[in-house]
C-alpha cells in the first residue's frame, strides 16, 4: 500500500486567509483508492447543502462547497475529475487533455462516500475501485483540491499547490502525488 498525508492551501488572495484547515490522507492498495478529507473550522461560516436522502450524479458541484481530486496516468494527457459534495452528490468527468474533451465518465454508475459532521468540522471518505479506468500497474498522479463556498457568497479554492496565476485545478503540474 502506498499512503500519503496531505494539507491543502488556499489560493493566495488579497483577503485574509480563511480560518479553516483541510487535511487528510490518500492511499492506493492494488487498484483501490482511498481518500479521506478533514475540514476543520466553524462550519456555520460555510454554505453546505444538507445531506440528501437520495444522493445522485449532478453537474456543476464545484459552484458550491465541493471536495475534489484529479487523477491522471503518468505520461498521459488524459485525466479524470472527481467531485464530491458534502450533501452526498457526486460526479466523475474524463478529459482528453488540459480542459479539453470533458465528458461524464460512464464507467461509474454511482460513487458512494461517507460524510460525517463532527463537533469541530466535517470528514469525508471515499473508497473507489479504479479498475474501470486504469490498470493496476499504471502509475497515477493525483491533485487534491477543495472548493469552499462561504455563507457570504465568497468562494475560496484549496489545493496541494497552486501553480498558476489564478486558481486552476486542471494544471497537470499540480498533480503532485504519485501512487
N, CA, C and O of each residue as an XYZ file, in Angstrom:
716
protein
N       0.841     -1.180      0.000
C       0.000      0.000      0.000
C       0.885      1.242      0.000
O       1.919      1.305      0.666
N       0.438      2.220     -0.770
C       1.138      3.494     -0.862
C       0.215      4.558     -0.269
O      -0.812      4.876     -0.868
N       0.559      5.116      0.897
C      -0.291      6.094      1.568
C       0.469      7.386      1.809
O       1.649      7.370      2.162
N      -0.221      8.511      1.614
C       0.378      9.816      1.859
C      -0.634     10.719      2.562
O      -1.835     10.644      2.302
N      -0.137     11.564      3.447
C      -0.999     12.557      4.076
C      -0.904     13.849      3.266
O       0.046     14.052      2.509
N      -1.899     14.717      3.434
C      -1.867     15.978      2.712
C      -2.480     17.097      3.549
O      -3.240     16.864      4.489
N      -2.118     18.314      3.169
C      -2.687     19.521      3.752
C      -2.886     20.500      2.603
O      -1.944     20.795      1.868
N      -4.104     21.004      2.445
C      -4.406     21.907      1.340
C      -4.197     23.356      1.757
O      -4.355     23.716      2.924
N      -3.839     24.176      0.776
C      -3.590     25.594      0.998
C      -4.586     26.409      0.183
O      -4.913     26.033     -0.943
N      -5.078     27.526      0.737
C      -5.975     28.362     -0.063
C      -5.184     29.100     -1.138
O      -4.008     29.414     -0.957
N      -5.849     29.371     -2.256
C      -5.206     30.164     -3.293
C      -4.919     31.552     -2.720
O      -5.798     32.159     -2.109
N      -3.699     32.059     -2.910
C      -3.352     33.370     -2.344
C      -4.264     34.467     -2.904
O      -4.514     34.534     -4.108
N      -4.748     35.313     -2.015
C      -5.559     36.454     -2.439
C      -5.218     37.642     -1.554
O      -4.422     37.531     -0.622
N      -5.825     38.767     -1.858
C      -5.578     39.974     -1.076
C      -6.332     39.961      0.250
O      -6.057     40.766      1.140
N      -7.277     39.046      0.369
C      -8.080     38.978      1.583
C      -7.375     38.115      2.618
O      -6.495     37.320      2.289
N      -7.773     38.284      3.869
C      -7.161     37.469      4.915
C      -7.528     36.005      4.698
O      -8.638     35.711      4.256
N      -6.623     35.090      5.000
C      -6.897     33.669      4.763
C      -8.039     33.184      5.654
O      -8.152     33.592      6.810
N      -8.885     32.307      5.105
C      -9.996     31.769      5.881
C      -9.486     30.974      7.083
O      -8.391     30.412      7.056
N     -10.287     30.941      8.113
C      -9.908     30.238      9.339
C     -10.354     28.776      9.269
O     -11.150     28.316     10.087
N      -9.830     28.063      8.284
C     -10.138     26.651      8.105
C      -8.853     25.884      7.879
O      -7.823     26.450      7.514
N      -8.936     24.600      8.099
C      -7.825     23.698      7.801
C      -8.418     22.518      7.050
O      -9.423     21.943      7.470
N      -7.790     22.160      5.936
C      -8.228     20.996      5.161
C      -7.031     20.067      5.028
O      -6.006     20.428      4.449
N      -7.176     18.878      5.568
C      -6.087     17.900      5.531
C      -6.695     16.524      5.289
O      -7.911     16.381      5.161
N      -5.841     15.526      5.229
C      -6.342     14.172      5.037
C      -5.260     13.220      4.619
O      -4.071     13.466      4.822
N      -5.694     12.116      4.023
C      -4.742     11.133      3.501
C      -5.334     10.446      2.288
O      -6.549     10.397      2.093
N      -4.433      9.921      1.485
C      -4.806      9.197      0.273
C      -3.926      7.963      0.195
O      -2.740      8.011      0.520
N      -4.518      6.850     -0.241
C      -3.760      5.600     -0.321
C      -4.238      4.802     -1.531
O      -5.402      4.858     -1.927
N      -3.305      4.068     -2.093
C      -3.635      3.131     -3.171
C      -3.143      1.767     -2.752
O      -1.965      1.576     -2.450
N      -4.059      0.823     -2.737
C      -3.746     -0.564     -2.404
C      -4.210     -1.393     -3.586
O      -5.409     -1.593     -3.781
N      -3.259     -1.876     -4.374
C      -3.631     -2.520     -5.632
C      -4.245     -1.446     -6.514
O      -3.591     -0.458     -6.848
N      -5.501     -1.642     -6.889
C      -6.184     -0.629     -7.688
C      -7.358     -0.020     -6.939
O      -8.281      0.522     -7.546
N      -7.316     -0.113     -5.630
C      -8.317      0.522     -4.768
C      -7.723      1.830     -4.252
O      -6.622      1.848     -3.702
N      -8.454      2.909     -4.433
C      -8.016      4.209     -3.969
C      -8.886      4.624     -2.789
O     -10.113      4.547     -2.857
N      -8.257      5.057     -1.722
C      -8.971      5.552     -0.545
C      -8.503      6.972     -0.290
O      -7.303      7.235     -0.214
N      -9.456      7.887     -0.158
C      -9.121      9.274      0.151
C     -10.003      9.741      1.294
O     -11.202      9.464      1.327
N      -9.390     10.455      2.229
C     -10.079     10.989      3.399
C      -9.742     12.471      3.513
O      -8.574     12.861      3.521
N     -10.782     13.284      3.600
C     -10.627     14.724      3.815
C     -11.105     15.047      5.222
O     -12.043     14.424      5.721
N     -10.463     16.019      5.864
C     -10.931     16.544      7.145
C     -10.931     18.061      7.028
O      -9.880     18.686      6.879
N     -12.121     18.643      7.097
C     -12.288     20.094      7.075
C     -12.530     20.536      8.509
O     -13.532     20.171      9.125
N     -11.603     21.323      9.030
C     -11.719     21.796     10.412
C     -11.979     23.292     10.417
O     -11.357     24.045      9.668
N     -12.902     23.712     11.266
C     -13.240     25.123     11.392
C     -14.714     25.270     11.702
O     -15.416     24.284     11.927
N     -15.173     26.498     11.712
C     -16.563     26.799     12.032
C     -17.436     26.570     10.798
O     -17.485     27.408      9.898
N     -18.121     25.431     10.764
C     -18.928     25.079      9.593
C     -20.101     26.028      9.382
O     -20.661     26.075      8.287
N     -20.483     26.786     10.412
C     -21.585     27.737     10.253
C     -21.220     28.836      9.251
O     -22.106     29.508      8.723
N     -19.940     29.020      8.991
C     -19.493     30.041      8.044
C     -19.495     29.540      6.595
O     -19.266     30.318      5.668
N     -19.750     28.255      6.403
C     -19.667     27.648      5.072
C     -21.066     27.298      4.573
O     -21.907     26.814      5.331
N     -21.298     27.549      3.289
C     -22.549     27.140      2.654
C     -22.441     25.662      2.306
O     -21.741     25.283      1.367
N     -23.136     24.839      3.067
C     -23.144     23.396      2.820
C     -24.600     22.950      2.729
O     -25.392     23.183      3.641
N     -24.933     22.312      1.629
C     -26.285     21.786      1.493
C     -26.477     20.647      2.464
O     -25.536     19.895      2.721
N     -27.682     20.496      3.018
C     -27.922     19.381      3.936
C     -27.790     18.052      3.202
O     -27.999     17.988      1.990
N     -27.442     16.983      3.934
C     -27.308     15.672      3.300
C     -28.597     15.268      2.574
O     -29.704     15.479      3.071
N     -28.423     14.695      1.413
C     -29.564     14.263      0.606
C     -29.925     12.820      0.950
O     -29.049     11.986      1.179
N     -31.213     12.540      0.983
C     -31.677     11.154      1.175
C     -31.487     10.346     -0.091
O     -31.495      9.115     -0.053
N     -31.315     11.031     -1.217
C     -31.132     10.351     -2.500
C     -29.945     10.966     -3.240
O     -30.129     11.684     -4.223
N     -28.714     10.682     -2.765
C     -27.537     11.218     -3.459
C     -27.514     10.755     -4.910
O     -27.866      9.614     -5.209
N     -27.105     11.631     -5.800
C     -27.090     11.280     -7.216
C     -25.968     12.016     -7.935
O     -25.312     12.898     -7.382
N     -25.774     11.620     -9.187
C     -24.799     12.278    -10.059
C     -25.370     13.639    -10.447
O     -26.494     13.733    -10.938
N     -24.579     14.695    -10.220
C     -25.023     16.056    -10.545
C     -23.874     16.826    -11.181
O     -22.700     16.559    -10.926
N     -24.246     17.780    -12.008
C     -23.259     18.642    -12.665
C     -23.018     19.906    -11.849
O     -23.833     20.291    -11.011
N     -21.885     20.536    -12.114
C     -21.510     21.833    -11.556
C     -21.463     21.853    -10.031
O     -21.797     22.862     -9.410
N     -21.055     20.759     -9.438
C     -20.928     20.702     -7.985
C     -19.871     21.690     -7.485
O     -19.945     22.151     -6.346
N     -18.894     22.015     -8.327
C     -17.806     22.906     -7.938
C     -18.273     24.359     -7.754
O     -17.485     25.201     -7.322
N     -19.523     24.663     -8.070
C     -20.036     26.014     -7.833
C     -20.374     26.228     -6.362
O     -20.650     27.352     -5.941
N     -20.353     25.155     -5.587
C     -20.624     25.205     -4.154
C     -19.506     24.465     -3.428
O     -18.541     24.024     -4.053
N     -19.631     24.330     -2.123
C     -18.620     23.588     -1.370
C     -18.523     22.179     -1.946
O     -19.521     21.465     -2.044
N     -17.307     21.790     -2.326
C     -17.109     20.524     -3.031
C     -15.683     20.027     -2.800
O     -14.721     20.782     -2.940
N     -15.561     18.766     -2.451
C     -14.249     18.129     -2.322
C     -13.953     17.475     -3.665
O     -14.814     16.819     -4.251
N     -12.733     17.659     -4.143
C     -12.394     17.185     -5.477
C     -11.015     16.530     -5.480
O     -10.176     16.800     -4.621
N     -10.810     15.677     -6.453
C      -9.451     15.261     -6.772
C      -9.386     14.964     -8.255
O     -10.379     14.602     -8.887
N      -8.190     15.127     -8.791
C      -7.922     14.928    -10.203
C      -6.905     13.802    -10.303
O      -5.913     13.783     -9.575
N      -7.154     12.873    -11.199
C      -6.322     11.677    -11.309
C      -5.899     11.502    -12.757
O      -6.741     11.455    -13.654
N      -4.604     11.407    -12.983
C      -4.090     11.184    -14.322
C      -3.121     10.018    -14.337
O      -2.530      9.673    -13.314
N      -2.967      9.422    -15.490
C      -1.979      8.362    -15.665
C      -0.660      9.032    -16.020
O      -0.603      9.898    -16.892
N       0.393      8.620    -15.335
C       1.709      9.216    -15.594
C       2.047      9.109    -17.078
O       1.826      8.068    -17.699
N       2.579     10.181    -17.638
C       2.991     10.275    -19.044
C       1.820     10.182    -20.019
O       2.002      9.777    -21.167
N       0.627     10.553    -19.572
C      -0.547     10.599    -20.439
C      -1.254     11.927    -20.201
O      -1.286     12.419    -19.073
N      -1.819     12.511    -21.251
C      -2.528     13.784    -21.104
C      -3.936     13.590    -20.530
O      -4.513     14.519    -19.964
N      -4.482     12.386    -20.678
C      -5.839     12.108    -20.198
C      -5.900     12.141    -18.676
O      -4.958     11.731    -17.998
N      -7.026     12.637    -18.141
C      -7.203     12.639    -16.697
C      -8.685     12.651    -16.341
O      -9.545     12.843    -17.201
N      -8.964     12.443    -15.061
C     -10.326     12.396    -14.542
C     -10.485     13.406    -13.415
O      -9.556     13.652    -12.645
N     -11.672     13.984    -13.331
C     -12.020     14.906    -12.256
C     -13.141     14.268    -11.436
O     -14.192     13.926    -11.978
N     -12.918     14.110    -10.140
C     -13.900     13.551     -9.218
C     -14.435     14.680     -8.345
O     -13.654     15.394     -7.716
N     -15.750     14.852     -8.296
C     -16.403     15.886     -7.483
C     -17.280     15.212     -6.440
O     -18.091     14.347     -6.771
N     -17.116     15.609     -5.170
C     -17.851     15.015     -4.057
C     -18.457     16.135     -3.211
O     -17.733     16.903     -2.579
N     -19.775     16.221     -3.203
C     -20.469     17.239     -2.428
C     -20.755     16.718     -1.025
O     -21.111     15.550     -0.870
N     -20.607     17.555      0.000
C     -20.955     17.121      1.358
C     -22.418     16.694      1.484
O     -22.782     16.016      2.444
N     -23.259     17.084      0.523
C     -24.660     16.653      0.533
C     -24.810     15.211      0.038
O     -25.892     14.632      0.138
N     -23.739     14.635     -0.491
C     -23.770     13.257     -0.982
C     -23.793     13.132     -2.488
O     -23.646     12.028     -3.012
N     -23.975     14.238     -3.202
C     -23.989     14.202     -4.666
C     -22.553     14.089     -5.191
O     -21.594     14.406     -4.487
N     -22.429     13.636     -6.424
C     -21.101     13.336     -6.958
C     -21.116     13.451     -8.480
O     -22.174     13.541     -9.104
N     -19.921     13.445     -9.059
C     -19.744     13.260    -10.491
C     -18.286     12.933    -10.772
O     -17.396     13.253     -9.983
N     -18.061     12.296    -11.901
C     -16.717     11.988    -12.393
C     -16.710     12.358    -13.871
O     -17.587     11.950    -14.633
N     -15.710     13.133    -14.259
C     -15.544     13.539    -15.650
C     -14.219     13.018    -16.182
O     -13.234     12.933    -15.450
N     -14.206     12.670    -17.461
C     -12.980     12.272    -18.149
C     -12.623     13.395    -19.114
O     -13.487     13.913    -19.822
N     -11.348     13.768    -19.139
C     -10.872     14.805    -20.049
C      -9.733     14.225    -20.887
O      -8.912     13.456    -20.387
N      -9.694     14.598    -22.149
C      -8.661     14.084    -23.062
C      -7.298     14.698    -22.789
O      -6.270     14.029    -22.896
N      -7.300     15.979    -22.436
C      -6.088     16.734    -22.107
C      -6.549     18.001    -21.405
O      -7.745     18.158    -21.161
N      -5.650     18.899    -21.076
C      -5.972     20.086    -20.292
C      -7.265     20.765    -20.762
O      -7.312     21.375    -21.830
N      -8.309     20.644    -19.937
C      -9.613     21.274    -20.153
C     -10.231     20.986    -21.517
O     -11.017     21.788    -22.020
N      -9.883     19.850    -22.122
C     -10.394     19.505    -23.450
C     -11.130     18.164    -23.408
O     -10.707     17.229    -22.727
N     -12.230     18.089    -24.145
C     -12.967     16.841    -24.295
C     -13.659     16.365    -23.027
O     -13.819     15.161    -22.829
N     -14.067     17.279    -22.174
C     -14.682     16.898    -20.896
C     -16.030     16.216    -21.130
O     -16.913     16.749    -21.801
N     -16.155     15.017    -20.550
C     -17.426     14.305    -20.603
C     -17.590     13.444    -19.363
O     -16.611     13.042    -18.734
N     -18.834     13.170    -19.024
C     -19.110     12.336    -17.867
C     -18.455     10.973    -18.063
O     -18.557     10.377    -19.135
N     -17.786     10.484    -17.029
C     -17.172      9.150    -17.078
C     -18.258      8.133    -16.758
O     -18.690      8.012    -15.612
N     -18.699      7.399    -17.784
C     -19.815      6.457    -17.623
C     -19.404      5.136    -16.982
O     -20.260      4.303    -16.686
N     -18.111      4.934    -16.763
C     -17.668      3.704    -16.088
C     -18.176      3.647    -14.644
O     -18.260      2.572    -14.052
N     -18.516      4.816    -14.083
C     -19.026      4.868    -12.713
C     -20.525      5.124    -12.750
O     -20.972      6.153    -13.257
N     -21.295      4.192    -12.217
C     -22.754      4.334    -12.157
C     -23.187      4.971    -10.846
O     -24.246      5.595    -10.775
N     -22.379      4.816     -9.820
C     -22.592      5.524     -8.556
C     -21.239      5.642     -7.864
O     -20.275      4.963     -8.217
N     -21.199      6.506     -6.890
C     -19.954      6.752     -6.165
C     -20.338      7.021     -4.714
O     -20.559      8.164     -4.313
N     -20.410      5.960     -3.952
C     -20.823      6.084     -2.558
C     -19.643      6.537     -1.708
O     -18.549      5.980     -1.797
N     -19.878      7.545     -0.891
C     -18.852      8.011      0.029
C     -19.518      8.401      1.337
O     -20.739      8.525      1.421
N     -18.696      8.588      2.343
C     -19.164      8.804      3.697
C     -18.883     10.248      4.111
O     -17.771     10.743      3.928
N     -19.888     10.923      4.666
C     -19.723     12.282      5.183
C     -20.160     12.279      6.637
O     -21.251     11.815      6.969
N     -19.296     12.802      7.499
C     -19.622     12.866      8.931
C     -19.418     14.286      9.431
O     -18.326     14.846      9.333
N     -20.493     14.861      9.970
C     -20.365     16.151     10.650
C     -19.833     15.881     12.038
O     -20.352     15.025     12.755
N     -18.800     16.606     12.418
C     -18.188     16.433     13.725
C     -18.243     17.759     14.477
O     -18.563     18.794     13.892
N     -17.938     17.731     15.743
C     -18.030     18.935     16.581
C     -17.208     20.085     16.016
O     -17.643     21.236     16.069
N     -16.034     19.797     15.479
C     -15.146     20.859     15.009
C     -14.890     20.808     13.512
O     -13.911     21.382     13.034
N     -15.758     20.128     12.764
C     -15.539     20.081     11.333
C     -16.351     19.017     10.639
O     -17.404     18.589     11.111
N     -15.831     18.607      9.511
C     -16.516     17.650      8.657
C     -15.479     16.683      8.096
O     -14.388     17.092      7.696
N     -15.825     15.408      8.069
C     -14.945     14.388      7.488
C     -15.645     13.763      6.288
O     -16.842     13.482      6.336
N     -14.899     13.551      5.222
C     -15.436     12.902      4.026
C     -14.460     11.807      3.626
O     -13.253     12.038      3.564
N     -14.983     10.612      3.352
C     -14.141      9.495      2.948
C     -14.717      8.769      1.756
O     -15.924      8.539      1.679
N     -13.852      8.410      0.829
C     -14.248      7.690     -0.379
C     -13.289      6.527     -0.596
O     -12.073      6.682     -0.487
N     -13.846      5.369     -0.903
C     -13.076      4.213     -1.369
C     -13.602      3.899     -2.761
O     -14.800      3.679     -2.942
N     -12.710      3.877     -3.744
C     -13.153      3.652     -5.120
C     -12.226      2.656     -5.808
O     -11.008      2.686     -5.632
N     -12.832      1.779     -6.590
C     -12.103      0.802     -7.389
C     -11.755      1.460     -8.719
O     -12.647      1.868     -9.463
N     -10.473      1.562     -9.017
C     -10.026      2.228    -10.241
C      -9.956      1.297    -11.445
O      -9.620      1.741    -12.543
N     -10.271      0.000    -11.258
C     -10.165     -0.961    -12.358
C     -10.904     -0.516    -13.618
O     -10.515     -0.881    -14.727
N     -11.959      0.262    -13.454
C     -12.781      0.676    -14.594
C     -12.090      1.716    -15.466
O     -12.487      1.927    -16.612
N     -11.044      2.378    -14.924
C     -10.423      3.457    -15.711
C      -8.909      3.337    -15.872
O      -8.358      3.870    -16.835
N      -8.221      2.650    -14.954
C      -6.767      2.472    -15.088
C      -6.406      1.048    -14.683
O      -7.136      0.401    -13.932
N      -5.283      0.572    -15.186
C      -4.838     -0.768    -14.783
C      -3.969     -0.656    -13.531
O      -3.378      0.387    -13.252
N      -3.912     -1.741    -12.801
C      -3.223     -1.751    -11.514
C      -1.730     -1.423    -11.650
O      -1.125     -0.919    -10.704
N      -1.136     -1.699    -12.803
C       0.301     -1.461    -12.967
C       0.621     -0.054    -13.480
O       1.792      0.277    -13.662
N      -0.397      0.776    -13.715
C      -0.152      2.141    -14.172
C       0.058      3.062    -12.971
O      -0.697      3.019    -12.000
N       1.086      3.886    -13.054
C       1.335      4.884    -12.013
C       0.355      6.027    -12.236
O       0.182      6.504    -13.358
N      -0.286      6.464    -11.144
C      -1.214      7.583    -11.260
C      -0.645      8.809    -10.548
O       0.107      8.696     -9.580
N      -1.023      9.980    -11.054
C      -0.655     11.252    -10.454
C      -1.944     11.937    -10.028
O      -2.914     11.976    -10.784
N      -1.949     12.478     -8.810
C      -3.178     13.000     -8.225
C      -2.990     14.443     -7.755
O      -1.955     14.803     -7.195
N      -4.011     15.252     -7.997
C      -4.126     16.592     -7.424
C      -5.331     16.554     -6.493
O      -6.400     16.087     -6.886
N      -5.173     17.032     -5.283
C      -6.263     17.034     -4.307
C      -6.670     18.481     -4.072
O      -5.828     19.340     -3.811
N      -7.985     18.743     -4.167
C      -8.481     20.108     -4.137
C      -9.807     20.185     -3.386
O     -10.456     19.168     -3.141
N     -10.194     21.389     -3.030
C     -11.494     21.634     -2.409
C     -11.943     23.048     -2.748
O     -11.142     23.983     -2.768
N     -13.231     23.186     -3.013
C     -13.849     24.490     -3.193
C     -14.693     24.735     -1.946
O     -15.510     23.895     -1.570
N     -14.495     25.884     -1.309
C     -15.292     26.245     -0.130
C     -16.104     27.485     -0.487
O     -15.553     28.535     -0.819
N     -17.424     27.342     -0.412
C     -18.296     28.498     -0.616
C     -18.742     28.982      0.758
O     -19.344     28.241      1.535
N     -18.433     30.234      1.034
C     -18.769     30.823      2.321
C     -20.204     31.342      2.289
O     -20.745     31.625      1.221
N     -20.799     31.462      3.436
C     -22.198     31.926      3.533
C     -22.395     33.298      2.896
O     -23.488     33.605      2.421
N     -21.348     34.128      2.881
C     -21.468     35.456      2.272
C     -21.315     35.411      0.752
O     -21.373     36.450      0.094
N     -21.119     34.212      0.189
C     -21.004     34.052     -1.258
C     -19.573     33.970     -1.759
O     -19.342     33.549     -2.892
N     -18.604     34.365     -0.934
C     -17.205     34.267     -1.341
C     -16.821     32.801     -1.536
O     -17.272     31.927     -0.795
N     -16.001     32.548     -2.521
C     -15.533     31.193     -2.794
C     -14.016     31.172     -2.645
O     -13.323     32.039     -3.179
N     -13.506     30.191     -1.927
C     -12.053     30.018     -1.824
C     -11.684     28.670     -2.429
O     -12.451     27.709     -2.361
N     -10.509     28.619     -3.015
C     -10.023     27.443     -3.735
C      -8.798     26.901     -3.024
O      -7.820     27.620     -2.819
N      -8.853     25.632     -2.648
C      -7.805     24.989     -1.862
C      -7.176     23.867     -2.677
O      -7.873     23.135     -3.381
N      -5.850     23.734     -2.580
C      -5.145     22.689     -3.320
C      -3.828     22.355     -2.631
O      -3.368     23.078     -1.746
N      -3.240     21.255     -3.052
C      -1.911     20.884     -2.566
C      -0.902     21.955     -2.925
O      -0.019     22.294     -2.138
N      -1.054     22.483     -4.135
C      -0.172     23.520     -4.648
C      -0.950     24.329     -5.672
O      -1.860     23.811     -6.319
N      -0.596     25.588     -5.818
C      -1.214     26.464     -6.818
C      -0.110     26.881     -7.774
O       0.783     27.642     -7.402
N      -0.165     26.387     -9.005
C       0.918     26.622     -9.962
C       0.606     27.723    -10.969
O       1.486     28.133    -11.727
N      -0.637     28.207    -10.986
C      -1.000     29.209    -11.977
C      -1.169     30.590    -11.375
O      -1.136     30.762    -10.156
N      -1.352     31.580    -12.254
C      -1.572     32.957    -11.822
C      -2.962     33.119    -11.209
O      -3.207     34.057    -10.449
N      -3.872     32.198    -11.544
C      -5.189     32.162    -10.914
C      -5.469     30.714    -10.516
O      -4.798     29.793    -10.983
N      -6.446     30.526     -9.667
C      -6.768     29.176     -9.206
C      -7.187     28.322    -10.404
O      -8.141     28.660    -11.104
N      -6.481     27.229    -10.637
C      -6.774     26.329    -11.760
C      -6.371     24.917    -11.363
O      -5.196     24.556    -11.412
N      -7.355     24.131    -10.971
C      -7.092     22.772    -10.507
C      -6.685     21.828    -11.641
O      -6.178     20.738    -11.378
N      -6.900     22.231    -12.894
C      -6.626     21.345    -14.029
C      -5.172     21.349    -14.483
O      -4.787     20.524    -15.311
N      -4.363     22.252    -13.962
C      -2.957     22.313    -14.394
C      -2.256     21.002    -14.025
O      -2.194     20.631    -12.852
N      -1.746     20.325    -15.009
C      -1.193     18.991    -14.798
C       0.034     19.000    -13.883
O       0.294     18.007    -13.204
N       0.782     20.083    -13.851
C       1.948     20.102    -12.969
C       1.556     20.277    -11.502
O       2.425     20.346    -10.633
N       0.256     20.348    -11.223
C      -0.187     20.348     -9.826
C      -0.660     18.969     -9.376
O      -1.108     18.808     -8.241
N      -0.566     17.987    -10.245
C      -0.870     16.586     -9.896
C       0.401     16.017     -9.256
O       1.145     15.278     -9.901
N       0.642     16.358     -8.005
C       1.967     16.115     -7.419
C       2.065     14.855     -6.544
O       3.160     14.494     -6.111
N       0.956     14.196     -6.285
C       1.033     12.940     -5.527
C       1.095     11.797     -6.523
O       0.251     11.685     -7.412
N       2.093     10.957     -6.366
C       2.266      9.814     -7.264
C       1.961      8.533     -6.498
O       2.531      8.286     -5.435
N       1.070      7.730     -7.038
C       0.680      6.462     -6.399
C       0.748      5.317     -7.394
O       0.456      4.175     -7.041
